[in-house]
Amino acid sequence: MNEKQLAGKKAASYVQEGMTVGLGTGSTVYWTILEIARMVKEGMKITGVATSNNTEKLAQELGIPLVSLEDVSSIDLTIDGADELTEDLTLIKGGGGALLREKMIAYHSTHMIVVADSSKFVNQLGTFPLPVEITPFGYAKTVNALEKLGCAASLRKENESNFLTDNGNYIVDCSFGEIHYPTTLHDTLNQIPGVVENGLFIGYAAKAIIGQENTITYIEK
Ligand code: 5RP
């Protein structure tokens, strides 16, 4: 098993009968979803809440019962990946462009577990450019406003068009260099009109399961 597979599969062991589970997005939580599907096939009753259209499609194909965020009273546990994470479980997410739904679902969850391979664990956030979801309306002005904060801002592309999120928005990948004050940056970004949400997840995750060669390391808060 590779590191992503190890971490992803392990996280599924925290899913229990009757839970409502936030299903993250990406190639690590893919293994969690596969394992949850196996548990469902064996008779476990759980309900999933998908963080993206891709995850929704995967879960449907695998036979995991889904419910929309509107229709759940609470989510017991969300399992999701990260692009970077530090010892205090501050995360950069959004590499797959799903950060808004991921953050909404994490916010409404009692617990969040992060799954990652060892390359994601860093001393300081910021090598991975911070994804920021912005509205298409006035996007060039919003990109300028982001650049004024001191980052190199790059509008994400897909097949030569602007990348579109599941919410019909754009993503700007912002290279700030080392992020020493994530809370300040988070709040500053979200104060710019046109910014919908940014990929800093602060205070959401209570546990990280990290694949490390052939073994697993845990970080807990
Ligand atoms: C998607 C995300 C993913 O969780 C993040 O990109 C990690 O993905 P992977 O497990 O494929 O490395 O934030 O928006």
py3Dmol code that shows the C-alpha trace and the ligand (Angstrom):
import py3Dmol

protein = """\
ATOM      1  CA  MET A   1       0.000   0.000   0.000  1.00  0.00           C
ATOM      2  CA  ASN A   2       1.265   3.486  -0.728  1.00  0.00           C
ATOM      3  CA  GLU A   3       1.126   6.311   1.846  1.00  0.00           C
ATOM      4  CA  LYS A   4      -2.170   7.746   0.596  1.00  0.00           C
ATOM      5  CA  GLN A   5      -3.779   4.332   0.591  1.00  0.00           C
ATOM      6  CA  LEU A   6      -2.520   3.568   4.121  1.00  0.00           C
ATOM      7  CA  ALA A   7      -3.801   6.832   5.586  1.00  0.00           C
ATOM      8  CA  GLY A   8      -7.047   6.849   3.636  1.00  0.00           C
ATOM      9  CA  LYS A   9      -7.987   3.306   4.519  1.00  0.00           C
ATOM     10  CA  LYS A  10      -7.115   3.737   8.206  1.00  0.00           C
ATOM     11  CA  ALA A  11      -9.395   6.769   8.518  1.00  0.00           C
ATOM     12  CA  ALA A  12     -12.409   4.657   7.545  1.00  0.00           C
ATOM     13  CA  SER A  13     -11.976   2.681  10.785  1.00  0.00           C
ATOM     14  CA  TYR A  14     -13.253   5.768  12.652  1.00  0.00           C
ATOM     15  CA  VAL A  15     -16.608   5.527  10.870  1.00  0.00           C
ATOM     16  CA  GLN A  16     -19.246   3.856  13.026  1.00  0.00           C
ATOM     17  CA  GLU A  17     -22.739   2.514  12.522  1.00  0.00           C
ATOM     18  CA  GLY A  18     -25.375   5.232  12.153  1.00  0.00           C
ATOM     19  CA  MET A  19     -22.949   8.084  11.497  1.00  0.00           C
ATOM     20  CA  THR A  20     -23.414  10.896   9.030  1.00  0.00           C
ATOM     21  CA  VAL A  21     -20.007  11.233   7.381  1.00  0.00           C
ATOM     22  CA  GLY A  22     -18.587  14.135   5.380  1.00  0.00           C
ATOM     23  CA  LEU A  23     -16.796  12.624   2.392  1.00  0.00           C
ATOM     24  CA  GLY A  24     -13.813  14.713   1.304  1.00  0.00           C
ATOM     25  CA  THR A  25     -12.296  15.176  -2.118  1.00  0.00           C
ATOM     26  CA  GLY A  26      -9.008  13.980  -3.581  1.00  0.00           C
ATOM     27  CA  SER A  27      -6.743  11.030  -4.164  1.00  0.00           C
ATOM     28  CA  THR A  28      -6.129  10.211  -0.468  1.00  0.00           C
ATOM     29  CA  VAL A  29      -9.710  10.281   0.769  1.00  0.00           C
ATOM     30  CA  TYR A  30     -10.523   8.231  -2.333  1.00  0.00           C
ATOM     31  CA  TRP A  31      -9.160   5.257  -0.388  1.00  0.00           C
ATOM     32  CA  THR A  32     -11.338   6.145   2.600  1.00  0.00           C
ATOM     33  CA  ILE A  33     -14.413   6.242   0.383  1.00  0.00           C
ATOM     34  CA  LEU A  34     -13.532   2.884  -1.144  1.00  0.00           C
ATOM     35  CA  GLU A  35     -13.201   1.370   2.330  1.00  0.00           C
ATOM     36  CA  ILE A  36     -16.444   2.965   3.543  1.00  0.00           C
ATOM     37  CA  ALA A  37     -18.187   1.518   0.479  1.00  0.00           C
ATOM     38  CA  ARG A  38     -16.867  -1.918   1.440  1.00  0.00           C
ATOM     39  CA  MET A  39     -18.218  -1.441   4.974  1.00  0.00           C
ATOM     40  CA  VAL A  40     -21.604  -0.350   3.588  1.00  0.00           C
ATOM     41  CA  LYS A  41     -21.710  -3.427   1.361  1.00  0.00           C
ATOM     42  CA  GLU A  42     -21.106  -5.532   4.457  1.00  0.00           C
ATOM     43  CA  GLY A  43     -24.150  -3.985   6.102  1.00  0.00           C
ATOM     44  CA  MET A  44     -23.008  -0.872   7.943  1.00  0.00           C
ATOM     45  CA  LYS A  45     -25.649   1.868   7.908  1.00  0.00           C
ATOM     46  CA  ILE A  46     -24.112   5.284   7.345  1.00  0.00           C
ATOM     47  CA  THR A  47     -25.026   8.353   5.333  1.00  0.00           C
ATOM     48  CA  GLY A  48     -22.485  10.410   3.391  1.00  0.00           C
ATOM     49  CA  VAL A  49     -22.377  14.120   2.610  1.00  0.00           C
ATOM     50  CA  ALA A  50     -20.225  14.788  -0.470  1.00  0.00           C
ATOM     51  CA  THR A  51     -17.821  17.727  -0.608  1.00  0.00           C
ATOM     52  CA  SER A  52     -17.732  17.864  -4.416  1.00  0.00           C
ATOM     53  CA  ASN A  53     -19.481  16.668  -7.541  1.00  0.00           C
ATOM     54  CA  ASN A  54     -16.591  14.223  -8.131  1.00  0.00           C
ATOM     55  CA  THR A  55     -17.017  12.695  -4.686  1.00  0.00           C
ATOM     56  CA  GLU A  56     -20.779  12.579  -5.108  1.00  0.00           C
ATOM     57  CA  LYS A  57     -20.360  10.637  -8.361  1.00  0.00           C
ATOM     58  CA  LEU A  58     -17.818   8.251  -6.812  1.00  0.00           C
ATOM     59  CA  ALA A  59     -19.977   7.599  -3.735  1.00  0.00           C
ATOM     60  CA  GLN A  60     -23.062   7.000  -5.889  1.00  0.00           C
ATOM     61  CA  GLU A  61     -21.165   4.554  -8.100  1.00  0.00           C
ATOM     62  CA  LEU A  62     -19.983   2.696  -5.000  1.00  0.00           C
ATOM     63  CA  GLY A  63     -23.439   2.546  -3.412  1.00  0.00           C
ATOM     64  CA  ILE A  64     -22.863   4.871  -0.442  1.00  0.00           C
ATOM     65  CA  PRO A  65     -26.182   6.515   0.529  1.00  0.00           C
ATOM     66  CA  LEU A  66     -25.886  10.292   0.287  1.00  0.00           C
ATOM     67  CA  VAL A  67     -27.759  13.228   1.712  1.00  0.00           C
ATOM     68  CA  SER A  68     -27.308  16.925   0.949  1.00  0.00           C
ATOM     69  CA  LEU A  69     -25.918  19.391   3.484  1.00  0.00           C
ATOM     70  CA  GLU A  70     -29.367  21.038   3.634  1.00  0.00           C
ATOM     71  CA  ASP A  71     -30.973  17.822   4.764  1.00  0.00           C
ATOM     72  CA  VAL A  72     -28.700  16.838   7.645  1.00  0.00           C
ATOM     73  CA  SER A  73     -29.115  18.121  11.171  1.00  0.00           C
ATOM     74  CA  SER A  74     -25.437  17.486  11.916  1.00  0.00           C
ATOM     75  CA  ILE A  75     -22.421  15.650  10.544  1.00  0.00           C
ATOM     76  CA  ASP A  76     -20.627  13.353  12.972  1.00  0.00           C
ATOM     77  CA  LEU A  77     -17.292  13.087  11.210  1.00  0.00           C
ATOM     78  CA  THR A  78     -15.699  14.504   8.084  1.00  0.00           C
ATOM     79  CA  ILE A  79     -12.651  12.852   6.550  1.00  0.00           C
ATOM     80  CA  ASP A  80     -10.750  14.911   4.003  1.00  0.00           C
ATOM     81  CA  GLY A  81      -7.319  15.409   2.467  1.00  0.00           C
ATOM     82  CA  ALA A  82      -5.000  18.412   2.593  1.00  0.00           C
ATOM     83  CA  ASP A  83      -2.374  20.025   0.411  1.00  0.00           C
ATOM     84  CA  GLU A  84      -0.281  21.075   3.412  1.00  0.00           C
ATOM     85  CA  LEU A  85      -0.624  20.613   7.160  1.00  0.00           C
ATOM     86  CA  THR A  86       1.383  21.683  10.174  1.00  0.00           C
ATOM     87  CA  GLU A  87       1.816  20.226  13.660  1.00  0.00           C
ATOM     88  CA  ASP A  88      -1.048  22.372  15.014  1.00  0.00           C
ATOM     89  CA  LEU A  89      -3.359  20.983  12.305  1.00  0.00           C
ATOM     90  CA  THR A  90      -3.685  24.173  10.319  1.00  0.00           C
ATOM     91  CA  LEU A  91      -4.318  23.155   6.722  1.00  0.00           C
ATOM     92  CA  ILE A  92      -4.069  24.435   3.182  1.00  0.00           C
ATOM     93  CA  LYS A  93      -6.796  22.869   1.064  1.00  0.00           C
ATOM     94  CA  GLY A  94      -8.282  23.470  -2.339  1.00  0.00           C
ATOM     95  CA  GLY A  95      -5.746  21.834  -4.618  1.00  0.00           C
ATOM     96  CA  GLY A  96      -8.696  20.036  -6.165  1.00  0.00           C
ATOM     97  CA  GLY A  97     -10.787  23.212  -6.196  1.00  0.00           C
ATOM     98  CA  ALA A  98     -13.378  21.958  -3.707  1.00  0.00           C
ATOM     99  CA  LEU A  99     -12.417  24.186  -0.783  1.00  0.00           C
ATOM    100  CA  LEU A 100     -15.737  26.001  -0.291  1.00  0.00           C
ATOM    101  CA  ARG A 101     -17.887  22.891   0.034  1.00  0.00           C
ATOM    102  CA  GLU A 102     -15.107  21.190   1.983  1.00  0.00           C
ATOM    103  CA  LYS A 103     -14.974  24.056   4.464  1.00  0.00           C
ATOM    104  CA  MET A 104     -18.764  24.295   4.802  1.00  0.00           C
ATOM    105  CA  ILE A 105     -19.027  20.588   5.498  1.00  0.00           C
ATOM    106  CA  ALA A 106     -16.081  20.648   7.928  1.00  0.00           C
ATOM    107  CA  TYR A 107     -17.672  23.616   9.718  1.00  0.00           C
ATOM    108  CA  HIS A 108     -20.893  21.707  10.251  1.00  0.00           C
ATOM    109  CA  SER A 109     -19.105  18.565  11.447  1.00  0.00           C
ATOM    110  CA  THR A 110     -18.488  17.547  15.030  1.00  0.00           C
ATOM    111  CA  HIS A 111     -15.081  16.061  14.118  1.00  0.00           C
ATOM    112  CA  MET A 112     -12.717  16.318  11.181  1.00  0.00           C
ATOM    113  CA  ILE A 113      -9.919  13.868  10.395  1.00  0.00           C
ATOM    114  CA  VAL A 114      -7.296  14.816   7.818  1.00  0.00           C
ATOM    115  CA  VAL A 115      -5.670  12.133   5.702  1.00  0.00           C
ATOM    116  CA  ALA A 116      -2.409  12.761   3.898  1.00  0.00           C
ATOM    117  CA  ASP A 117       0.815  11.296   2.637  1.00  0.00           C
ATOM    118  CA  SER A 118       4.042  12.391   4.327  1.00  0.00           C
ATOM    119  CA  SER A 119       4.864  15.032   1.687  1.00  0.00           C
ATOM    120  CA  LYS A 120       1.966  17.159   2.979  1.00  0.00           C
ATOM    121  CA  PHE A 121       3.388  17.590   6.470  1.00  0.00           C
ATOM    122  CA  VAL A 122       5.369  20.857   6.683  1.00  0.00           C
ATOM    123  CA  ASN A 123       6.965  23.066   9.327  1.00  0.00           C
ATOM    124  CA  GLN A 124       5.544  26.217   7.795  1.00  0.00           C
ATOM    125  CA  LEU A 125       2.617  26.599   5.412  1.00  0.00           C
ATOM    126  CA  GLY A 126       3.089  28.342   2.092  1.00  0.00           C
ATOM    127  CA  THR A 127       5.135  26.253  -0.322  1.00  0.00           C
ATOM    128  CA  PHE A 128       1.827  25.108  -1.802  1.00  0.00           C
ATOM    129  CA  PRO A 129       0.122  28.203  -3.302  1.00  0.00           C
ATOM    130  CA  LEU A 130      -2.989  29.076  -1.305  1.00  0.00           C
ATOM    131  CA  PRO A 131      -6.170  28.479  -3.334  1.00  0.00           C
ATOM    132  CA  VAL A 132      -8.711  31.300  -3.093  1.00  0.00           C
ATOM    133  CA  GLU A 133     -12.200  30.935  -4.585  1.00  0.00           C
ATOM    134  CA  ILE A 134     -13.473  34.148  -6.188  1.00  0.00           C
ATOM    135  CA  THR A 135     -16.557  35.202  -8.137  1.00  0.00           C
ATOM    136  CA  PRO A 136     -16.266  35.472 -11.934  1.00  0.00           C
ATOM    137  CA  PHE A 137     -17.891  38.923 -11.632  1.00  0.00           C
ATOM    138  CA  GLY A 138     -15.087  41.471 -11.403  1.00  0.00           C
ATOM    139  CA  TYR A 139     -12.470  38.755 -11.148  1.00  0.00           C
ATOM    140  CA  ALA A 140      -9.586  40.837 -12.543  1.00  0.00           C
ATOM    141  CA  LYS A 141     -10.187  43.444  -9.824  1.00  0.00           C
ATOM    142  CA  THR A 142     -10.243  40.721  -7.173  1.00  0.00           C
ATOM    143  CA  VAL A 143      -6.980  39.265  -8.510  1.00  0.00           C
ATOM    144  CA  ASN A 144      -5.434  42.768  -8.267  1.00  0.00           C
ATOM    145  CA  ALA A 145      -6.639  43.091  -4.694  1.00  0.00           C
ATOM    146  CA  LEU A 146      -5.067  39.736  -3.857  1.00  0.00           C
ATOM    147  CA  GLU A 147      -1.765  40.786  -5.441  1.00  0.00           C
ATOM    148  CA  LYS A 148      -1.783  43.934  -3.317  1.00  0.00           C
ATOM    149  CA  LEU A 149      -1.549  41.653  -0.263  1.00  0.00           C
ATOM    150  CA  GLY A 150       1.894  40.668  -1.522  1.00  0.00           C
ATOM    151  CA  CYS A 151       1.344  37.366  -3.285  1.00  0.00           C
ATOM    152  CA  ALA A 152       1.953  36.148  -6.824  1.00  0.00           C
ATOM    153  CA  ALA A 153      -1.605  35.376  -7.927  1.00  0.00           C
ATOM    154  CA  SER A 154      -2.344  32.944 -10.712  1.00  0.00           C
ATOM    155  CA  LEU A 155      -5.856  32.375 -12.057  1.00  0.00           C
ATOM    156  CA  ARG A 156      -6.253  28.600 -12.287  1.00  0.00           C
ATOM    157  CA  LYS A 157      -6.768  27.221 -15.795  1.00  0.00           C
ATOM    158  CA  GLU A 158      -8.185  23.983 -17.119  1.00  0.00           C
ATOM    159  CA  ASN A 159      -7.995  23.133 -20.819  1.00  0.00           C
ATOM    160  CA  GLU A 160      -7.052  26.759 -21.580  1.00  0.00           C
ATOM    161  CA  SER A 161     -10.225  28.094 -19.929  1.00  0.00           C
ATOM    162  CA  ASN A 162     -10.592  29.431 -16.422  1.00  0.00           C
ATOM    163  CA  PHE A 163     -11.071  26.548 -13.987  1.00  0.00           C
ATOM    164  CA  LEU A 164     -14.664  26.521 -12.703  1.00  0.00           C
ATOM    165  CA  THR A 165     -15.517  25.232  -9.233  1.00  0.00           C
ATOM    166  CA  ASP A 166     -18.652  23.218  -8.499  1.00  0.00           C
ATOM    167  CA  ASN A 167     -20.161  26.556  -7.427  1.00  0.00           C
ATOM    168  CA  GLY A 168     -19.405  28.237 -10.765  1.00  0.00           C
ATOM    169  CA  ASN A 169     -16.560  30.326  -9.341  1.00  0.00           C
ATOM    170  CA  TYR A 170     -12.874  30.774 -10.224  1.00  0.00           C
ATOM    171  CA  ILE A 171      -9.800  29.752  -8.220  1.00  0.00           C
ATOM    172  CA  VAL A 172      -6.755  31.980  -7.772  1.00  0.00           C
ATOM    173  CA  ASP A 173      -3.610  30.219  -6.561  1.00  0.00           C
ATOM    174  CA  CYS A 174      -1.763  32.685  -4.339  1.00  0.00           C
ATOM    175  CA  SER A 175       1.941  32.250  -3.570  1.00  0.00           C
ATOM    176  CA  PHE A 176       2.635  34.195  -0.401  1.00  0.00           C
ATOM    177  CA  GLY A 177       5.829  32.385   0.551  1.00  0.00           C
ATOM    178  CA  GLU A 178       5.922  31.233   4.163  1.00  0.00           C
ATOM    179  CA  ILE A 179       2.644  31.928   5.943  1.00  0.00           C
ATOM    180  CA  HIS A 180       3.523  32.956   9.499  1.00  0.00           C
ATOM    181  CA  TYR A 181       0.140  34.371  10.520  1.00  0.00           C
ATOM    182  CA  PRO A 182      -2.520  32.130   8.957  1.00  0.00           C
ATOM    183  CA  THR A 183      -5.430  33.544  10.986  1.00  0.00           C
ATOM    184  CA  THR A 184      -4.624  37.126   9.993  1.00  0.00           C
ATOM    185  CA  LEU A 185      -4.191  36.116   6.365  1.00  0.00           C
ATOM    186  CA  HIS A 186      -7.422  34.102   6.419  1.00  0.00           C
ATOM    187  CA  ASP A 187      -9.423  37.046   7.752  1.00  0.00           C
ATOM    188  CA  THR A 188      -7.779  39.582   5.445  1.00  0.00           C
ATOM    189  CA  LEU A 189      -8.500  37.476   2.370  1.00  0.00           C
ATOM    190  CA  ASN A 190     -12.139  36.936   3.253  1.00  0.00           C
ATOM    191  CA  GLN A 191     -12.657  40.677   3.715  1.00  0.00           C
ATOM    192  CA  ILE A 192     -11.999  41.330   0.012  1.00  0.00           C
ATOM    193  CA  PRO A 193     -15.318  41.638  -1.831  1.00  0.00           C
ATOM    194  CA  GLY A 194     -15.307  39.003  -4.557  1.00  0.00           C
ATOM    195  CA  VAL A 195     -13.431  36.485  -2.422  1.00  0.00           C
ATOM    196  CA  VAL A 196     -15.847  33.680  -1.612  1.00  0.00           C
ATOM    197  CA  GLU A 197     -13.528  31.605   0.599  1.00  0.00           C
ATOM    198  CA  ASN A 198      -9.869  30.710   0.984  1.00  0.00           C
ATOM    199  CA  GLY A 199      -8.104  27.399   1.501  1.00  0.00           C
ATOM    200  CA  LEU A 200      -6.780  28.004   5.027  1.00  0.00           C
ATOM    201  CA  PHE A 201      -8.544  25.626   7.427  1.00  0.00           C
ATOM    202  CA  ILE A 202      -7.813  26.765  10.959  1.00  0.00           C
ATOM    203  CA  GLY A 203      -9.237  24.965  13.964  1.00  0.00           C
ATOM    204  CA  TYR A 204     -11.191  22.386  11.993  1.00  0.00           C
ATOM    205  CA  ALA A 205      -9.164  19.174  12.187  1.00  0.00           C
ATOM    206  CA  ALA A 206      -8.744  17.330  15.476  1.00  0.00           C
ATOM    207  CA  LYS A 207      -6.672  14.476  14.087  1.00  0.00           C
ATOM    208  CA  ALA A 208      -4.361  13.819  11.153  1.00  0.00           C
ATOM    209  CA  ILE A 209      -3.583  10.365   9.827  1.00  0.00           C
ATOM    210  CA  ILE A 210      -0.400  10.516   7.789  1.00  0.00           C
ATOM    211  CA  GLY A 211       1.023   7.712   5.700  1.00  0.00           C
ATOM    212  CA  GLN A 212       4.777   7.492   6.315  1.00  0.00           C
ATOM    213  CA  GLU A 213       6.489   4.899   4.138  1.00  0.00           C
ATOM    214  CA  ASN A 214       4.987   1.608   5.380  1.00  0.00           C
ATOM    215  CA  THR A 215       3.496   2.969   8.549  1.00  0.00           C
ATOM    216  CA  ILE A 216       1.103   5.605   9.868  1.00  0.00           C
ATOM    217  CA  THR A 217       1.760   8.585  12.106  1.00  0.00           C
ATOM    218  CA  TYR A 218      -0.932  10.491  13.959  1.00  0.00           C
ATOM    219  CA  ILE A 219      -1.236  14.066  15.048  1.00  0.00           C
ATOM    220  CA  GLU A 220      -3.936  14.849  17.581  1.00  0.00           C
ATOM    221  CA  LYS A 221      -5.101  18.052  19.157  1.00  0.00           C
TER     222      LYS A 221
END
"""
ligand_1 = """\
14
5RP
C -9.448 19.351 -2.763
C -8.548 19.249 -1.592
C -7.843 17.961 -1.379
O -8.217 17.456 -0.157
C -6.371 18.200 -1.423
O -6.064 18.759 -2.683
C -5.583 16.917 -1.211
O -5.757 16.065 -2.291
P -4.950 14.715 -2.435
O -5.399 13.817 -1.333
O -5.349 14.233 -3.819
O -3.482 15.025 -2.374
O -8.389 20.156 -0.816
O -9.990 20.641 -2.862
"""
view = py3Dmol.view(width=600, height=400)
view.addModel(protein, "pdb")
view.setStyle({"model": 0}, {"cartoon": {"style": "trace"}})
view.addModel(ligand_1, "xyz")
view.setStyle({"model": 1}, {"stick": {}})
view.zoomTo()
view.show()
